[in-house]
Amino acid sequence: MSRPVMPTRILIVGGGGREHALAWKLAAEPGVNEIVVAPGSEAIGDEPRVRIAPEAAALDTDAIVAVARRRSVELAVIGPEAALATGVADALREAGIATFGPSAAAARIESSKAFCHEVAAAAGVAMARAASFVDTAEAREYARREAARGDGVVVKADGLASGKGVTVAETADEAVAAIDALAQAGVERIVVEERLRGPEASVIAICDGERAIALPPARDHKRLLDGDEGPNTGGMGAFSPLPDLPDDDVETILRTVHRPLLAELARLGTPFRGFLYAGLMLTADGPKLLECNARLGDPEAQVILPRLAVPLGPLLLAAARGRLEDPVGARIAVLPGAAVGIVLASGGYPEAPARGDEIEGIESARATGALVFHAGTRRDADGRFETNGGRVLTVVGRGPDQAVARAIAESAADAISWPGMQRRHDIGAAEPVAAGVGR
């Protein structure tokens, strides 16, 4: 195995909790001189060796390329799915910059759920039975037939929906209402799937177009309220490792899911270099793919990255160059113990999140030993943090086991407050609540 190359100047595109966690992890690695985050946030810019470029919006390809050139970055890492779908990775590669993030064509595995089903079918990957429709009447009829089987159906917007364009329908009437709502919202293509049963697992791999190395698995909780109730969100918390998918078993997922998908994408002429996220349902018949994301998950990133026992930067650079070398077992070494992350959200989230509320207790939360990653904050005129988005913070507890990590995360979450703050109290509970099927 060749000696890993350590990137010294890294650009991260984005400005949410995932990008904060990436900046925190990469900035602390040996040999890193500077992390630039575009556009970043004021809180991300507080991290040592991290600078922000607020003038460069994540979807502004020209501005992102200009920042990368001006800062002489050796590696660019793309965070948000919308930036990938827009082609930011393509523009950076065309500018000669090593970029970790798939092309817009390869990122269709997330930006089009119908395309994901097509790729999975061609690759022989077990996935939820589904059909896609541009005709609303045909979608309604298919949903009624699926609902007659008795297990309910899942209705999804075909394109990007930030984890929220999903309805789990128990009855045909609920499915039809969901289809009509998407059609009225202007969704052009609708996907109707069978409803799978079981706990979810997020298995994310670092990919170089051919090879894949797995990050430790995590479980995201998509529903807003305790007990897996309420509307779907972008994610209200996560934990890692999983009691029902040990880290040692992830190699099977790579062999049956990630590698076949990579081979099919390469066959199509769209090799995938980036984080390939497999959202899985652990059914009684074995793991089945729900859908793919083309990037690191959020809030999964906030609990996965603190568990890594090795530098991440050299792996991302090698994958960006198409030169990834599989470690023993094809998974990244992790630290012992567990991590539990609780998302704190604004009042009104996910429909109409409030902004401008002063946040109290961040330093008290850190004093518990928790990490605090900012997703939607800004500083007011007096330098205090206030809410500036739906998902505002993720507090992460780490400990020798899940119970201790959860206790630290709960204590940290209890220390933070603002008017209307929303959170769950069952993330990483002893008996994990299944996270639903939306992502």
TAWO-V777422 format. One record per residue. PSI is psi in radians with two decimals (* if undefined). OMEGA is omega in radians with two decimals (NA if undefined). BURIAL is 1 if it has 9 or more other C-alpha atoms within 8 Angstrom, else 0. Layout:
# TAWO-V777422
PSI;OMEGA;BURIAL / PSI;OMEGA;BURIAL
This chain:
# TAWO-V777422
2.29;-3.12;0 / 2.78;3.14;0 / 2.31;-3.10;0 / 2.53;3.09;0 / 2.21;-3.10;0 / 2.00;3.06;1 / 2.39;-3.11;1 / -0.45;3.12;1 / 2.10;-3.01;1 / 2.38;3.02;1 / 2.25;3.01;1 / 2.21;3.13;1 / 2.17;3.14;1 / -3.06;-3.12;1 / 0.36;-3.10;1 / -2.85;-3.11;1 / -0.66;3.08;1 / -0.78;-3.12;1 / -0.58;3.05;1 / -0.79;3.13;1 / -0.71;3.09;1 / -0.79;3.14;1 / -0.75;3.11;1 / -0.79;-3.11;1 / -0.90;-3.03;1 / -0.63;-3.10;1 / -0.40;-3.11;1 / 0.03;-3.05;0 / 2.63;-3.09;1 / 2.40;3.06;0 / -0.15;-3.14;0 / 2.16;3.12;1 / -0.64;-3.07;0 / 2.39;2.97;1 / 2.23;3.06;1 / 2.25;3.14;1 / 2.14;-3.08;1 / 2.08;0.01;1 / -0.26;-3.13;1 / -2.81;3.08;1 / 2.90;-3.14;1 / -0.65;3.14;1 / -0.72;3.10;1 / -0.67;3.13;1 / -0.21;3.10;1 / -0.25;-3.13;0 / 2.51;3.11;1 / 2.41;3.11;0 / 0.31;3.12;0 / 2.30;3.05;1 / 2.59;3.10;1 / 2.71;3.11;1 / 1.30;-3.03;1 / -0.27;-3.13;1 / -0.22;-3.07;0 / 1.75;3.08;1 / 2.61;-3.04;1 / -0.46;-3.11;1 / 0.03;-3.13;0 / 1.60;-3.01;1 / -0.72;-3.12;1 / -0.75;-3.13;0 / -0.67;3.13;1 / -0.78;3.12;1 / -0.68;3.13;1 / -0.74;3.10;0 / -0.77;-3.13;1 / -0.73;3.13;1 / -0.77;-3.09;0 / -0.64;-3.12;0 / -0.01;-3.14;0 / 0.86;-3.09;0 / 2.59;3.13;1 / -0.25;-3.12;1 / 2.35;3.00;1 / 2.38;3.14;1 / 2.13;-3.08;1 / 2.21;-3.12;1 / -1.13;-2.96;1 / 2.58;3.13;1 / -0.62;-3.12;1 / -0.63;3.10;0 / -0.66;3.10;1 / -0.78;-3.14;1 / -0.52;3.13;1 / -0.38;3.13;0 / 0.40;3.12;1 / -0.70;3.12;1 / -0.69;3.12;1 / -0.80;-3.10;1 / -0.70;3.12;1 / -0.73;3.12;1 / -0.71;3.11;1 / -0.47;3.10;0 / 0.05;3.09;0 / 0.34;-3.09;0 / 2.21;3.09;1 / 2.15;-2.99;1 / 2.24;3.06;1 / 1.85;-3.09;1 / 2.38;-3.05;1 / 2.78;3.01;1 / 2.87;3.10;1 / -0.62;3.14;1 / -0.77;3.12;0 / -0.56;-3.14;1 / -0.14;3.05;1 / -0.32;3.11;1 / -0.35;2.99;1 / -0.74;-3.02;1 / -0.21;3.02;1 / 1.91;3.13;1 / -0.55;3.08;1 / -0.74;3.10;1 / -0.70;3.10;1 / -0.77;3.11;1 / -0.69;3.13;1 / -0.77;-3.13;0 / -0.77;-3.13;1 / -0.73;3.14;1 / -0.77;3.14;1 / -0.54;-3.11;0 / -0.14;-3.12;1 / 0.47;3.14;0 / 2.25;3.14;1 / 2.19;-3.08;1 / 2.79;3.09;1 / 2.39;3.09;1 / 2.37;-3.03;0 / 2.88;2.99;1 / 2.65;-3.14;0 / 2.64;-3.01;1 / 2.47;2.90;1 / -0.32;3.10;0 / 2.04;-3.07;0 / -0.68;-3.14;1 / -0.71;3.09;0 / -0.67;3.10;0 / -0.73;3.13;1 / -0.80;-3.10;1 / -0.74;3.12;0 / -0.74;-3.13;1 / -0.69;3.11;1 / -0.73;3.12;1 / -0.74;3.13;0 / -0.73;-3.12;1 / -0.51;-3.14;1 / -0.30;3.09;1 / -0.36;3.04;0 / -0.05;-3.10;0 / 0.05;-3.08;1 / 3.01;3.13;1 / 2.88;3.10;1 / 2.27;-3.14;1 / 2.24;-3.07;1 / 2.52;2.90;1 / 2.40;-3.07;1 / -0.62;-3.04;1 / -2.94;-3.14;1 / 2.38;3.14;1 / 0.29;3.11;0 / 0.64;3.09;0 / 0.01;-2.99;1 / -0.06;-3.08;1 / 0.82;-3.04;1 / 2.39;3.03;1 / 2.21;3.02;1 / 1.92;-3.03;1 / 2.21;3.12;1 / -0.49;-3.06;1 / 2.92;3.10;1 / -0.68;3.14;1 / -0.71;3.11;0 / -0.70;3.13;1 / -0.76;3.14;1 / -0.72;3.11;1 / -0.68;3.12;0 / -0.72;3.10;1 / -0.80;-3.14;1 / -0.67;3.14;1 / -0.72;3.11;0 / -0.72;3.14;1 / -0.74;3.13;1 / -0.47;3.12;0 / -0.03;3.09;0 / 0.21;3.10;0 / 2.22;-3.05;1 / -0.63;-3.12;0 / 2.37;-3.10;1 / 2.38;3.12;1 / 2.28;3.10;1 / 2.18;-3.06;1 / 2.74;2.93;1 / 2.67;3.10;1 / 2.09;3.09;1 / 2.69;-3.11;0 / 2.47;3.10;0 / 3.01;3.07;1 / 2.66;3.11;1 / 2.80;3.01;1 / 2.43;3.06;1 / 2.01;3.11;1 / 1.99;-3.03;1 / 2.33;-3.11;1 / 2.53;2.98;1 / 2.13;-3.00;1 / 2.54;3.14;1 / 0.32;-3.10;1 / -0.41;-3.12;1 / -0.85;-3.09;1 / 2.79;-3.12;1 / 2.40;3.04;1 / 2.23;-3.01;1 / 2.39;2.88;1 / 2.85;3.11;1 / 2.50;-3.11;1 / 2.75;3.12;1 / 2.93;3.03;1 / 2.21;3.11;1 / 2.57;3.06;1 / 1.93;-2.99;1 / -0.51;-3.06;1 / 2.64;-3.05;1 / -0.61;-2.90;1 / 2.80;3.07;1 / 2.66;3.13;1 / 0.30;3.12;0 / 0.77;3.10;1 / 2.95;3.07;0 / -3.12;-3.06;0 / 2.81;3.02;0 / 2.58;3.11;1 / -3.05;3.00;1 / -0.15;-3.14;1 / 2.19;-3.09;1 / 0.09;3.10;1 / 2.89;-3.12;1 / 2.84;3.03;1 / 2.79;3.14;1 / 2.45;0.05;1 / -3.10;-3.13;1 / 2.34;3.13;1 / -0.43;-3.09;0 / 0.07;3.01;0 / 1.39;-3.12;1 / 2.65;3.14;1 / -0.62;-3.08;1 / -0.35;-3.09;0 / -0.01;-3.04;0 / -0.44;3.14;1 / -0.63;3.11;1 / -0.69;3.11;0 / -0.75;3.10;1 / -0.74;-3.06;1 / -0.59;-3.03;1 / -0.25;-3.08;1 / -1.17;-2.98;1 / -0.87;-3.06;1 / -0.73;3.06;1 / -0.67;3.10;1 / -0.76;3.11;1 / -0.74;-3.13;1 / -0.71;-3.14;1 / -0.71;3.10;1 / -0.68;3.09;1 / -0.69;3.12;1 / -0.58;3.13;0 / -0.07;-3.13;0 / 0.30;3.14;0 / 1.18;-3.12;1 / 2.48;-3.02;1 / 2.00;3.04;1 / 1.86;-3.10;1 / -2.88;3.05;1 / 2.01;3.05;1 / 1.96;-3.03;1 / 2.05;3.06;1 / 1.98;3.01;1 / 2.02;-2.99;1 / 2.60;2.92;1 / 2.19;3.14;1 / 1.48;-3.06;1 / 3.00;3.09;1 / -0.36;3.12;0 / 0.18;-3.13;0 / 3.01;-3.12;0 / 2.39;3.05;1 / 2.48;-3.11;1 / 2.25;3.01;1 / -0.91;3.06;1 / 2.98;-3.13;1 / 2.59;2.89;1 / 2.70;-3.09;1 / 0.39;-3.06;1 / 3.04;3.09;1 / 2.39;-3.10;1 / 2.77;3.07;1 / 1.96;0.44;1 / 0.22;3.14;1 / -0.68;-3.13;1 / -0.65;-3.04;1 / -0.37;3.08;1 / -0.36;3.13;1 / -0.86;-3.02;1 / -0.66;3.09;1 / -0.23;3.14;0 / -0.20;-3.05;1 / 2.39;-3.10;1 / -0.02;-3.09;0 / 2.79;3.08;0 / 2.45;-3.14;1 / -0.62;-3.05;1 / -0.83;-3.14;1 / -0.60;3.12;1 / -0.73;-3.14;1 / -0.69;3.12;1 / -0.76;3.12;1 / -0.73;3.13;1 / -0.69;3.12;1 / -0.56;3.14;1 / -0.01;-3.12;1 / 0.48;-3.03;1 / 0.62;-3.14;0 / 2.42;3.07;1 / 2.22;-3.11;0 / 2.21;2.98;1 / 3.03;3.10;0 / 2.22;-3.14;0 / -0.06;3.10;0 / 0.60;3.04;1 / 2.70;-3.07;1 / 2.44;3.09;1 / 2.43;-3.11;0 / 2.75;3.03;1 / 2.66;3.06;0 / 2.70;3.07;0 / -2.88;-3.02;1 / 2.89;3.07;1 / 2.40;3.11;1 / 2.25;-3.13;1 / 2.31;3.12;1 / 2.19;3.12;1 / 2.35;3.04;1 / 2.14;-3.00;1 / 2.76;3.14;1 / 2.74;2.98;1 / 2.48;-3.12;1 / -0.21;3.13;1 / 2.46;0.13;1 / -0.15;-3.02;1 / -0.89;-3.04;0 / 1.33;-3.06;0 / 2.39;3.08;1 / 2.65;3.12;1 / 2.77;3.04;1 / 0.17;3.10;0 / 2.34;-3.13;1 / 2.35;-3.12;1 / 2.28;3.10;1 / 2.51;2.94;0 / 0.15;-3.11;1 / -0.80;-3.13;1 / -0.62;3.08;0 / -0.64;3.10;1 / -0.76;3.12;1 / -0.55;-3.13;1 / -0.32;3.09;0 / -0.16;-3.06;1 / 0.06;-3.13;0 / 2.72;2.92;1 / 2.55;3.09;0 / 1.97;3.12;1 / 2.32;-3.09;1 / 2.31;3.09;1 / -0.70;-3.09;1 / 1.25;3.12;1 / 2.84;2.99;1 / 2.83;3.08;1 / 2.47;3.07;1 / -3.03;-3.07;0 / -0.40;-3.14;0 / 0.10;3.09;0 / 0.13;3.13;0 / 2.57;3.13;1 / 2.44;3.04;1 / 2.88;-3.09;1 / 2.50;-3.13;1 / 0.71;-3.13;1 / -3.13;-3.13;1 / -1.10;3.02;1 / 2.09;-2.93;1 / -0.88;-3.09;1 / 2.70;2.89;1 / 2.13;3.07;1 / 2.31;-3.01;1 / 2.13;3.03;1 / 2.45;3.08;1 / 2.47;-3.14;1 / 3.09;-3.11;1 / -0.35;3.07;1 / 3.06;-3.04;0 / -0.64;-3.11;1 / -0.78;-3.14;1 / -0.77;3.13;1 / -0.72;3.14;1 / -0.71;3.14;1 / -0.70;3.12;1 / -0.76;3.13;1 / -0.72;3.12;1 / -0.76;3.13;1 / -0.72;3.13;1 / -0.74;3.12;1 / -0.65;3.12;1 / -0.46;-3.07;0 / -0.27;-3.05;1 / 2.46;3.12;1 / 2.72;2.90;1 / 2.82;-3.10;1 / 2.21;3.07;0 / 0.10;-3.10;0 / 2.42;3.11;1 / 2.52;3.08;0 / 2.85;2.99;1 / 2.73;-3.12;1 / 0.16;-3.06;0 / 0.31;3.12;1 / 2.18;3.14;1 / 0.40;3.11;1 / 2.85;-3.07;1 / -0.65;3.07;0 / 1.59;-3.03;0 / 2.41;3.06;0 / 2.30;3.09;1 / 2.45;-2.97;1 / 0.21;-3.13;1 / -2.94;-3.12;1 / -0.07;-3.10;1 / 2.58;3.01;1 / *;NA;1
